[in-house]
Amino acid sequence: MTIPEIISTVKDILLGAAAVTTATVAVVGLKNWSRELRGKTEFEAARNLMKTTYRVRDELLYSRSPFVGAGEFPSDYPGPQTAKADQEAQAWNYIYMHRSRVRHFQSDFGQKSAPVV
């Protein structure tokens, strides 16, 4: 064998080794990227679930709050000083039937969908 043939053979061997190394690095990189992407997706799903759970907790506490704003009473309600017993009962019935803070939360919560992992 002559020197140019030896150099050509060594070059071909190094070129093949470089190709194998490149393929190996690419496969390892794709596996790591896939694992990272799956981890991010699971983390985001857990984070969204946690946020929604805390929001449900807060909204339930808020909706069970004893405070009743004047805006929740019907528009024809004369007020607690001048209302008769049946008007008072109808007003409270109206409040609990049309509790706007609960309906607002229910409509928001129903529209959101949890991501599936």
N, C-alpha and C positions, 0 to 999 in steps of 0.2 A: 504494500500500500504506500501510496505517495502521500506527502504532506497535505496537498489540497484535498485528497480523498478523506484523510483523517479529520481535517478541519470540517469538511462537509458532513461527515458522520456525527461528529461531536455537536455541530450546529443543529442537526436534525434531532438528536437526543435531547438537547437543551430546549429546543422549540416544543417538542412533545411534552417534556416535563413542565414547561411554562403553561401549556394548554391544560394539562391535568390540574395544575395548581390553580389556574384561573377558574376552572369548572368547580373545583372543590370549594374555593372561596365564595363563588356565586351561590352554590347550594347551601352552604352554612349561613350566608347572609340572608337568603330567602327564608330559611327556617327561622332565623332570629326575627326577621321582619314580621313573619306570620305570627309568631308567638307574641310579639309586642302588640300587634294589631288586635289579636284576640284579648290580650290583657287590658288594652285600652277600652275595648268594647264592653268587657265585663265590668270594668271599673265605672264607666259611664252609666251602665244600666244600674249598678248598685247605688251610684250617687243619685241618679234620678229617682230611684225607689226611696232612698233615704229622704230626699227633699220632699217628695210627695207624701211620705208618711208623716213627716213633721208638719207639713201644711195641713193634712187631714186633722192631726192632733190640734193644731192651733185654731182651725176653723170650727172644730167641734167645741172647743173651749169657748170660742167667741159666740157661737150660736146658742150655747147654753148659758150665756151671760145673763144675769138678772136685769141688766140695763135695757130699757126699752126707750128708744128715741121717739120724739113727738112725730117724726115723719112716718113712723110705722102704723100710727093710728089711722082709721078711715077719715076721709076729708070731711064727712058730715058729723063727726064726733064733736059734741059741744064742749067737752072738757070734764075733768073729774069733779069739779065743784057743782056743775049744773046737770050732769048726766044722771039719768034714772038707772035703776039696777039692771033693767033689761038692755038699755043702751050700753052700759058698762060691760055687760056680758057679751054683747054682740061685738063691741070694740075689741075686747080681748080675744074673742073667737077669730075675728078678722086678722089680728096680729099673728096668731099662731098658724092660721091657714095660709097666710101670705108672707111668711117671714122672709123678707127679701135677702137677708144675709145668707140664709141657707140655700135658697134657690140660686143665688149668684155663684156660690161655691159648687153646687151640684152641676150647674151648666159648665163651669170651667173644668171640673174634675172629669166629667163625662167625655169631654172633647179630647182630652189628652190620652194617648195610648202609651203604655209602657213598652220599651224596646224588648224584643225577644232575642235572647242570646243562644 
